[in-house]
Amino acid sequence: MTRARLCLSIAALAMAGSASASPMITVLYDPTASFSTADKTAIQNAVNFYASNMTSNLNLTVAFGSQAGGGGSSEWSTQTVSYNSYYTALLANSSGDATDTAAIASLGGGSHVNNPVTGSTDIDLNTSLAVLLGLTSESLSSFGHCGGLSADACITISQAALNTGGSPLAGLGGIVQHEMDEVLGTASNLPNGGGSLPANPLEADLYRYSAPGVRSFALNTSTDVPCTGSPTAYLSVNGGVTNLNNYNNCNNGGDYGDWSGVDGLQVQDAFGPDSQAAALSLSSPEVALLDADGYNFVTAATAVPEPASLVLVFAGLAAITSVRKRSRPV
């Protein structure tokens, strides 16, 4: 698993007010990779979940390529902003739903100069979220792993999960959503493969707990699969009271921001076969985390099956630089 990153420090910019709008998700395909019509349909159906169920004014371009290894990988950028500017943006963009209300309350009252995870005055954000919240401007990059396509992110899919004969594996949609979740903001800033703790958390790290009221942002050196030992971590958007899912908080080749599952039944499981089907729903813990991060979703009663705003594009070239890579092992 490789992980390269470039964090861009920016001054706090004016926050955009909350708005209800259909997201625009543009999908590009590496012209040098072989995607069958069935592959593209499965990828589009997976991306449709976000375009159909988000009310955030998201404008995202994602390039897709293929890779030799199993599972999938994603490359995306981060921005370093002041924690206070992010907290203020969360307040301004909150939908007022139960998840937003609980998540904001879990960040505590009073001054919000220092983030509650590492105590620094900054936080790292996925660029897609920083753009959505008005904390930076969009700047596309050229991704070599996606044929040089210019996009906000690059997702590469296992060639084993693709089938140019017309029948992709059942797990293709789940792999796409796994990587899309990380592009949007479910990943942890804890370093895979060991190393020292970062000065700043990523947005998802605000909701890692080991017990009610006890945050967890520490490395577990265990290499066990499934993850064992301590420290442990689980997702909670209400201060640790409710455990929504256990994290893969181990140095075992999986991501610290993935779930500890090994059967692939959940989209964000750290381990699972490419053949295992998995899909998000509005009740998925991954969706609760993205909601807490700052994205807004429709309720189950108002969800629509097909997004009019989804754009499917098959080519495009430009040049800047990719900044981060993550992978989902199988």
RONU-494800 format. One record per residue: residue in three letters; y, z negated, x of N, C-alpha, C in turn. Coordinates in pm, whole numbers, padded with zeros to 5 digits, always signed. Atoms other than C-alpha are relative to their C-alpha. Layout:
<pts>
alaYZXYZXYZX;...
</pts>
This chain:
<pts>
met-00118+00000+00085+00000+00000+00000+00123+00000+00088;thr-00123-00004-00077+00336+00094+00143+00118-00037-00087;arg-00115+00045+00074+00672-00038+00045+00123+00015+00087;ala-00123-00022-00075+00999+00098+00180+00118-00019-00093;arg-00111+00026+00091+01332-00011+00045+00133+00006+00071;leu-00139+00005-00045+01704+00025+00084+00079-00063-00112;cys-00080+00066+00102+01919-00222-00108+00147+00032+00026;leu-00140-00037-00012+02275-00116-00174+00086-00111-00059;ser-00089+00104+00049+02532-00396-00200+00121+00066-00065;ile-00115-00054+00070+02803-00323-00453+00082-00114-00056;ala-00087+00098+00065+03099-00508-00591-00029+00000-00148;ala+00018+00008+00145+03074-00628-00949+00099+00093-00067;leu-00085-00094+00071+03204-00354-01174+00016-00047-00143;ala-00023+00036+00139+03329-00369-01530-00127+00019-00080;met+00121-00006+00078+03048-00440-01772+00017+00090-00121;ala-00002-00081+00121+02963-00191-02045-00047-00086-00116;gly+00039+00077+00117+02939-00339-02392-00133+00048-00052;ser+00129-00039+00054+02610-00335-02577+00019+00114-00097;ala-00007-00114+00090+02539-00019-02767-00140+00035-00047;ser+00127-00042+00054+02263+00104-02991-00005+00152+00005;ala+00008-00144-00015+02156+00455-02895-00142+00036+00040;ser+00131-00047-00041+01846+00662-02836+00002+00030+00149;pro+00002-00028-00144+01748+00671-02469-00034+00146+00027;met+00032-00135-00045+01733+01003-02287-00087-00011+00124;ile+00093+00005-00112+01429+01030-02061-00041+00143+00034;thr+00032-00135-00045+01396+01352-01864-00118-00006+00095;val+00122-00002-00080+01054+01427-01717-00006+00130+00080;leu+00014-00114-00089+01017+01658-01416-00140+00001+00061;tyr+00131-00010-00063+00695+01787-01259+00011+00070+00135;asp+00007-00059-00133+00637+01857-00892-00062+00140-00012;pro+00055-00135+00016+00594+02237-00884-00116+00031+00094;thr+00111-00023-00093+00348+02205-00596-00127-00072-00042;ala+00115+00074+00049+00113+01975-00793-00057+00069-00123;ser+00068-00064+00114-00139+02086-01054-00009-00098-00116;phe+00006+00079+00123-00077+01935-01396-00044+00093-00113;ser+00044-00080+00113-00274+02073-01688+00089-00030-00121;thr-00073+00025+00124-00123+02101-02035-00040-00134-00059;ala+00047+00129+00052-00338+01804-02137+00056-00116+00082;asp-00061+00102-00085-00210+01603-01838+00144-00026-00045;lys-00141+00013+00037+00149+01673-01939+00016-00063-00138;thr-00005+00061+00133+00078+01580-02299-00024-00150+00008;ala+00028+00143-00015-00073+01247-02195+00116-00073+00065;ile-00117+00061-00066+00222+01175-01964+00115-00011-00099;gln-00108+00004+00097+00471+01266-02236-00024-00107-00105;asn+00031+00104+00100+00292+01046-02490+00025-00139+00054;ala-00024+00131-00060+00309+00754-02247+00149-00030+00011;val-00145+00018-00013+00681+00806-02182+00065-00013-00137;asn-00055+00007+00135+00741+00848-02556+00017-00144-00050;phe-00011+00139+00045+00683+00475-02601+00138-00056+00025;tyr-00132+00053-00036+01007+00391-02422+00109+00074-00077;ala-00102-00079+00069+01208+00676-02575+00002-00029-00150;ser+00009+00028+00143+01085+00583-02925+00043-00142-00035;asn-00012+00141+00036+01117+00206-02906+00116-00073+00066;met-00119+00061-00059+01422+00135-02688+00123+00039-00081;thr-00130-00031+00060+01766+00112-02844+00110+00000+00106;ser-00097-00001-00109+01938+00080-02505+00043+00143+00030;asn-00056-00131-00032+02161+00368-02397-00046+00042+00140;leu+00062-00032-00128+01922+00457-02114+00003+00150+00024;asn+00005-00140-00042+01960+00787-01928-00077+00005+00131;leu+00091+00013-00114+01668+00823-01689-00071+00132+00027;thr+00075-00117-00042+01518+01111-01494-00114-00044+00090;val+00118+00041-00076+01164+01059-01367-00079+00123+00041;ala+00081-00109-00052+00977+01303-01144-00145-00046+00014;phe+00142+00031-00011+00597+01316-01146-00066+00091+00102;gly+00079-00072-00097+00369+01417-00862-00141-00055+00000;ser+00138+00048-00007+00007+01359-00761-00026-00062+00137;gln+00037+00066-00125-00159+01149-00493-00151-00001+00013;ala+00143-00002-00025-00501+01134-00331-00067-00131-00042;gly+00059+00130+00031-00558+00760-00389-00009-00026-00148;gly+00015+00036+00139-00649+00588-00714+00126-00060-00059;gly-00112+00062+00070-00410+00453-00974+00125+00084+00007;gly-00127-00070-00007-00047+00544-00927+00095-00072+00093;ser-00103+00059-00084+00262+00477-00716+00136+00037-00057;ser-00135-00031+00046+00633+00467-00787+00100-00028+00111;glu-00111+00017-00093+00947+00503-00578+00128-00009-00081;trp-00122+00022+00075+01279+00371-00704+00093-00086+00084;ser-00100+00070-00080+01597+00210-00576+00039-00133-00064;thr-00056+00125+00049+01753-00134-00609+00147-00010+00037;gln-00140+00028-00028+02112-00255-00617+00017-00152+00011;thr-00033+00142-00013+02241-00593-00499+00135-00025-00067;val-00122+00033+00073+02498-00739-00738+00015-00152-00002;ser-00018+00145+00012+02648-01083-00787-00080-00049-00121;tyr+00078+00055+00111+02430-01304-01004+00089-00023-00122;asn-00090+00024+00112+02731-01393-01215+00028+00128-00079;ser-00026-00126+00071+02800-01026-01295-00122+00041-00083;tyr+00121-00033+00077+02438-00976-01401-00012-00091-00122;tyr+00009+00092+00113+02438-01288-01617+00101+00036-00109;thr-00103-00038+00097+02763-01182-01782-00040+00127-00074;ala+00045-00123+00063+02616-00837-01847-00114-00027-00099;leu+00106+00037+00093+02307-00993-02007+00058-00052-00131;leu-00065+00052+00121+02530-01181-02248+00063+00112-00081;ala-00072-00107+00069+02736-00872-02329-00095+00099-00067;asn+00092-00102+00050+02431-00651-02386-00116-00057-00081;ser+00108+00061+00076+02207-00900-02567-00004+00053-00143;ser+00018-00043+00139+02064-00778-02897+00001-00120-00094;gly+00006+00120+00082+02046-01138-03017-00138-00029-00054;asp+00135+00027+00049+01671-01116-03076-00054-00127+00067;ala+00057+00127-00047+01441-01411-03007-00026+00002+00150;thr+00029-00007-00143+01342-01288-02661+00128-00013+00081;asp-00128+00009-00071+01702-01235-02545+00056-00142-00006;thr-00055+00134+00018+01809-01570-02687-00072-00102+00087;ala+00079+00094-00081+01523-01760-02519+00020+00025+00149;ala-00012-00033-00142+01557-01576-02189+00135-00045+00056;ile-00133+00041-00047+01931-01635-02158+00010-00152+00005;ala-00003+00146+00000+01887-02002-02252-00078-00055+00120;ser+00081+00049-00113+01621-02038-01979+00074+00009+00132;leu-00079-00012-00122+01882-01939-01720+00099-00115+00016;gly-00082+00120-00010+02071-02260-01797+00144+00022-00041;gly-00141-00006+00038+02424-02343-01898+00091-00023+00119;gly-00098+00027-00105+02741-02399-01702+00024+00119+00090;ser-00033-00104-00096+02834-02202-01392-00124+00083+00036;his+00110-00088-00038+02621-01900-01301+00033+00076+00128;val-00032-00060-00130+02736-01838-00946-00126+00024+00082;asn+00122-00008-00080+02396-01901-00785-00120+00032-00089;asn+00119-00028+00080+02074-01748-00911-00096-00119+00006;pro+00084+00121+00006+01820-02014-01017-00133+00011+00076;val+00129-00020-00069+01533-01870-00809+00011-00034+00148;thr-00017+00025-00144+01655-01865-00447+00130-00072+00032;gly-00127+00069-00019+02001-02015-00493+00108+00083+00065;ser-00104-00086-00056+02185-01719-00340+00099+00040-00110;thr-00100-00042+00099+02496-01580-00511-00027+00140-00052;asp+00031-00138+00039+02333-01236-00553-00137+00009-00065;ile+00132-00033+00053+02039-01077-00729-00020+00150+00021;asp+00032-00142-00011+01864-00744-00672-00045+00051-00136;leu+00036-00060+00129+01835-00517-00975-00059+00139+00023;asn+00041-00139+00003+01636-00202-01036+00122+00083-00038;thr-00121-00078+00022+01900+00070-01026+00011+00048-00144;ser-00005-00045+00139+01805+00197-01372+00061-00106-00090;leu-00057+00108+00079+01891-00145-01515+00147-00022+00035;ala-00139+00018-00042+02209-00180-01308+00090+00107-00061;val-00078-00109+00062+02327+00159-01440+00016-00028-00149;leu-00004+00028+00143+02239+00066-01797+00103-00108-00034;leu-00090+00113+00026+02439-00258-01772+00142+00025+00050;gly-00134-00033-00046+02740-00084-01620+00037-00064+00132;leu-00026+00067-00127+02703-00252-01280+00001+00095+00119;thr-00008-00103-00103+02676+00070-01080-00005+00135-00069;ser+00005-00136+00053+02685+00446-01125-00132+00066+00039;glu+00125-00069-00030+02381+00672-01138+00019+00093+00119;ser+00001-00090-00114+02299+00858-00818-00144+00043+00025;leu+00137-00048-00013+01987+01075-00811-00040+00013+00147;ser+00054-00014-00135+01764+01090-00503-00103+00113+00001;ser+00102-00102-00018+01534+01359-00366-00127-00068+00049;phe+00124+00070-00030+01173+01241-00357-00104+00094+00059;gly+00097-00084-00067+00940+01397-00104-00138-00006-00061;his+00132+00013+00060+00631+01260-00279-00008+00068-00136;cys-00003-00074+00126+00740+01449-00592+00058+00139+00021;gly-00040-00137-00027+00804+01785-00431+00147+00021+00025;gly-00143-00012-00026+01166+01713-00340+00085+00001-00124;leu-00076+00001+00125+01270+01679-00703+00109-00107+00003;ser-00112+00094+00008+01604+01507-00768-00013-00080-00128;ala+00029+00085+00116+01552+01210-00997+00044-00143+00030;asp-00023+00143-00017+01607+00838-01053-00121-00068+00061;ala+00124+00061-00048+01245+00765-00967-00106+00108+00014;cys+00115-00089-00019+00924+00932-00853-00127-00079-00031;ile+00130+00060+00031+00583+00847-00999-00109+00099+00040;thr+00113-00085-00037+00270+00986-00837-00127-00055-00063;ile+00120+00036+00075-00060+00985-01026-00123+00044+00078;ser+00126-00032-00066-00413+00978-00886-00053+00135-00045;gln+00060-00128+00034-00564+01324-00870-00128-00019-00080;ala+00122+00027+00075-00880+01163-01005+00028-00025-00147;ala-00036+00025+00139-00695+01067-01324+00048+00125-00070;leu-00043-00128+00054-00567+01422-01369-00119+00094-00008;asn+00108-00096+00011-00790+01704-01482+00060+00136-00034;thr-00062-00130+00022-00659+02055-01439-00081+00088-00094;gly+00079-00073+00097-00944+02175-01658+00037-00032-00142;gly-00049+00028+00135-00773+02013-01953-00035-00135-00057;ser+00041+00129+00055-00923+01665-01991+00032-00113+00096;pro-00034+00113-00088-00735+01384-01810-00081-00123-00036;leu+00071+00124+00027-00903+01047-01778+00074-00085-00102;ala-00058+00083+00106-00847+00793-02054+00107-00094+00053;gly-00096+00095-00056-00650+00571-01815+00132+00061+00040;leu-00122-00064-00048-00378+00827-01740+00125-00058-00065;gly-00117+00053+00068-00136+00698-02004+00036-00140+00047;gly-00025+00135-00048-00176+00339-01887+00056-00001+00141;ile-00053-00009-00136-00115+00438-01524+00147+00038-00005;val-00140-00042+00013+00206+00616-01627+00087-00116-00046;gln-00081+00112+00050+00330+00315-01825+00008-00113+00101;his-00004+00102-00106+00236+00077-01542+00114+00030+00097;glu-00103-00036-00097+00459+00269-01303+00138+00008-00065;met-00128-00003+00071+00733+00325-01563+00056-00142-00015;asp-00044+00140+00010+00748-00053-01619+00066-00045+00129;glu-00054+00043-00129+00809-00105-01248+00130+00073+00033;val-00125-00073-00016+01073+00168-01237+00112-00068-00078;leu-00100+00062+00086+01254-00011-01520+00030-00145+00039;gly-00035+00135-00040+01216-00369-01396-00103-00109-00021;thr+00098+00108+00009+00886-00560-01408-00049-00048+00136;ala+00051+00033-00134+00827-00575-01031+00062-00128+00054;ser-00050+00118-00071+00868-00883-00812+00054+00041+00135;asn-00051-00022-00134+01066-00899-00490-00086-00068+00107;leu+00092+00059-00097+00785-01098-00327-00069+00111+00078;pro+00050-00111-00082+00660-00887-00034-00152+00009+00002;asn+00144-00024-00013+00312-00740-00059-00036+00005+00148;gly+00043-00003-00139+00119-00786+00262+00054-00114+00085;gly-00052+00113-00074+00291-01110+00358+00143+00020+00044;gly-00138-00006-00045+00618-01169+00536+00078-00120-00052;ser-00084+00112+00041+00911-01398+00462+00056+00024-00140;leu-00058-00010+00133+01065-01472+00125+00136+00069+00007;pro-00131-00067+00001+01360-01248+00038+00110-00095-00041;ala-00114+00085+00035+01707-01396-00001+00030+00006-00149;asn-00031-00019+00142+01740-01257-00353-00126+00033-00079;pro+00109-00043+00087+01498-01223-00643+00035+00134-00064;leu-00023-00109+00094+01456-00912-00854+00012-00061-00139;glu-00027+00055+00133+01545-00950-01222-00123-00063-00064;ala+00121+00055+00061+01183-01007-01327-00038-00136+00057;asp+00034+00128-00064+01155-01300-01084+00068-00119-00066;leu-00066+00110+00073+01386-01503-01308-00096-00066-00099;tyr+00088+00049+00106+01089-01552-01541-00141-00030+00052;arg+00127+00042-00060+00812-01661-01302-00006-00153+00002;tyr+00014+00146+00007+00686-02017-01361-00141-00041+00040;ser+00132+00060-00026+00401-02240-01247-00028-00114-00097;ala+00011+00106+00100+00463-02506-01515+00131+00000-00079;pro-00125+00005+00075+00722-02574-01786+00114-00057+00084;gly-00116+00042-00076+01059-02599-01613-00015+00014+00150;val+00025-00012-00144+00907-02524-01270-00012+00149+00036;arg+00003-00141-00040+00992-02181-01127-00097+00021+00116;ser+00095-00034-00106+00746-02005-00898+00048+00128+00068;phe-00040-00115-00080+00870-01776-00623-00044-00028+00143;ala+00059+00035-00129+00637-01834-00331-00124+00083+00022;leu+00113-00084-00036+00366-01644-00145-00130-00079-00001;asn+00135+00053-00005-00002-01718-00196-00077+00088+00097;thr+00066-00078-00105-00199-01610+00112-00143+00038-00035;ser+00136-00034+00040-00527-01582-00078-00016+00151-00012;thr+00030-00143+00013-00689-01238-00060-00105+00024-00109;asp+00103-00011+00102-00925-01304-00352+00040+00097-00112;val-00015-00083+00119-00971-01054-00635-00109-00039-00097;pro-00136+00028+00047-00910-01178-00896+00065-00113+00078;cys-00081+00095-00076-00634-01397-00757-00041-00144-00027;thr+00029+00143+00012-00717-01762-00688+00094-00078+00091;gly-00079+00085-00088-00553-02055-00511+00140-00022-00052;ser-00136+00035+00039-00195-02172-00518+00097+00044+00110;pro-00059+00023+00131+00089-02134-00572-00040+00107-00102;thr+00026-00092+00110+00029-01974-00909+00132+00040-00065;ala-00121-00043+00072+00276-01792-01130-00041+00066-00131;tyr+00021-00068+00128+00295-01679-01490+00134+00040-00059;leu-00121-00048+00067+00546-01495-01707+00034-00090-00117;ser-00050+00076+00115+00755-01703-01943+00148+00033-00019;val-00141-00029+00029+01082-01611-02114+00068-00119-00066;asn-00060+00119+00062+01139-01962-02255-00012-00122+00091;gly-00005+00113-00092+01160-02177-01944-00134-00052+00043;gly+00133+00043-00042+00788-02194-01874-00082-00064-00109;val+00074+00064+00109+00689-02337-02211-00117+00085-00046;thr+00104-00092+00047+00492-02029-02319-00042+00092+00112;asn+00058-00088-00103+00264-01852-02073-00038+00132-00067;leu+00027-00131+00060+00273-01482-02169-00107+00077+00077;asn+00104-00062-00080+00046-01370-01883+00004-00056+00142;asn+00008+00047-00138-00073-01482-01540+00028+00114+00097;tyr-00031-00100-00102+00065-01298-01238-00109+00005+00107;asn+00085-00017-00117-00139-01161-00950+00075-00053+00122;asn-00080+00063-00105+00029-01408-00715-00084-00022+00125;cys+00087+00005-00117-00193-01325-00418+00028+00118+00092;asn-00012-00106-00100-00188-01116-00100-00133+00076+00007;asn+00132-00062+00011-00493-00920-00217+00006+00152-00015;gly-00015-00144+00013-00358-00566-00217+00063+00043-00129;gly-00070-00027+00125-00219-00587-00570+00145-00043+00012;asp-00140+00039+00001+00147-00632-00655+00016-00142-00054;tyr-00030+00134+00050+00287-00982-00703+00058+00005-00142;gly-00057-00014+00134+00458-00850-01016-00098+00052-00103;asp+00103-00045+00094+00131-00729-01175-00072-00120-00060;trp+00083+00106+00057-00096-00928-01400-00125-00019+00086;ser+00117+00032-00083-00403-01092-01249-00127+00069-00048;gly+00118-00064+00056-00640-00883-01460-00064+00101+00093;val+00074-00094-00084-00909-00673-01294-00075+00104-00083;asp+00073-00096+00083-01044-00478-01593+00087+00116-00047;gly-00088-00109+00039-00738-00262-01655+00028+00008-00147;leu-00021-00004+00144-00724-00352-02024+00147-00014-00037;gln-00144+00008+00021-00354-00433-01994+00070+00095+00097;val-00070-00101-00079-00104-00182-01864+00034-00049+00139;gln-00049+00050-00128+00025-00407-01585-00105-00075+00080;asp+00106+00063-00080-00313-00530-01461+00006+00051+00143;ala-00005-00038-00141-00324-00532-01082-00115+00091+00039;phe+00119-00078-00033-00673-00382-01073-00067+00051-00126;gly+00070-00058+00114-00865-00156-01304-00034+00145+00027;pro+00041-00138-00024-01047+00177-01309+00092+00099-00070;asp-00083-00104+00059-00857+00498-01377-00052+00043-00137;ser+00061-00042+00126-01097+00558-01666+00029-00096-00115;gln-00023+00101+00104-00988+00244-01856+00131+00027-00073;ala-00119-00027+00080-00747+00320-02140+00077-00130-00024;ala-00089+00113+00030-00449+00086-02183+00132+00059-00048;ala-00127-00050+00053-00123+00124-02373+00088-00116-00043;leu-00096+00101+00043+00192-00074-02445+00016-00002-00151;ser-00047+00015+00138+00290-00207-02786+00123-00089+00004;leu-00121+00082+00003+00602-00390-02897-00030-00148+00022;ser+00038+00140-00024+00406-00718-02864-00054-00023+00140;ser+00052+00014-00136+00299-00652-02503+00090-00091+00084;pro-00084+00084-00086+00416-00908-02243+00091+00082+00090;glu-00086-00087-00080+00550-00617-02035+00130+00031-00074;val-00119-00030+00081+00788-00535-02321+00089-00123-00011;ala-00079+00124+00004+00895-00899-02351+00079-00018+00129;leu-00069+00013-00127+00982-00897-01981+00115+00099+00011;leu-00107-00099-00005+01182-00574-02002+00113-00037-00095;asp-00100+00048+00095+01360-00716-02307+00084-00110+00063;ala-00071+00109-00067+01449-01030-02110+00087+00052+00113;asp-00076-00058-00111+01566-00816-01816+00136+00053-00044;gly-00126-00057+00047+01835-00654-02031-00013+00126-00083;tyr+00024-00114+00088+01675-00364-02218-00016-00051-00143;asn+00017+00037+00140+01675-00370-02598-00101+00092-00067;phe+00105-00072+00070+01389-00264-02824+00016-00014-00150;val+00004+00009+00145+01350-00188-03192-00104-00104-00040;thr+00106+00086+00052+01141-00417-03409-00117+00088-00041;ala+00118-00076+00038+00791-00314-03506+00022+00074-00131;ala-00020-00060+00131+00912-00238-03858+00086+00126+00006;thr-00092-00114-00007+01173+00014-03741-00036+00099+00111;ala+00040-00091-00106+00983+00183-03458-00029+00138-00056;val+00023-00138+00044+00963+00561-03480-00101+00066+00093;pro+00108-00055-00081+00672+00773-03358+00042+00102+00103;glu-00037-00107-00091+00855+01062-03190+00148-00004+00031;pro-00141+00002-00037+01182+01054-02994+00060+00140+00003;ala-00067-00129-00003+01417+01343-03060+00067+00024+00134;ser-00078-00011-00124+01586+01268-02729-00085+00023+00125;leu+00082-00018-00120+01284+01307-02498+00010+00144+00048;val-00013-00133-00058+01341+01600-02265-00114+00021+00099;leu+00109-00033-00091+01050+01764-02088+00042+00119+00084;val-00045-00104-00092+01143+01966-01781-00106+00019+00106;phe+00111-00029-00089+00913+02134-01534+00039+00027+00145;ala-00037-00027-00138+01117+02187-01216+00136-00057+00028;gly-00132+00045-00040+01428+02101-01020-00005-00048+00144;leu-00003+00037-00141+01523+02054-00655+00136-00051+00040;ala-00124+00049-00058+01789+01857-00464-00037-00083+00119;ala+00033+00078-00119+01815+01620-00169+00087-00122+00016;ile-00061+00122-00054+01898+01258-00101-00116-00075+00065;thr+00110+00071-00067+01643+00987-00010-00069-00095-00096;ser+00072+00099+00080+01372+00781-00174+00014-00135+00067;val-00035+00128-00057+01413+00411-00131-00105-00108-00016;arg+00098+00107+00016+01112+00217-00248-00130+00058-00052;lys+00128-00048+00047+00744+00274-00299-00091-00117-00030;arg+00096+00102+00039+00488+00065-00481-00125+00073-00049;ser+00122-00065+00047+00129+00136-00573-00085-00095-00081;arg+00094+00078+00079-00129+00020-00823-00141+00031+00049;pro+00135-00027-00049-00470-00019-00659-00101-00003-00115;val+00106+00003+00099-00792+00029-00849-00129-00052+00063;
</pts>
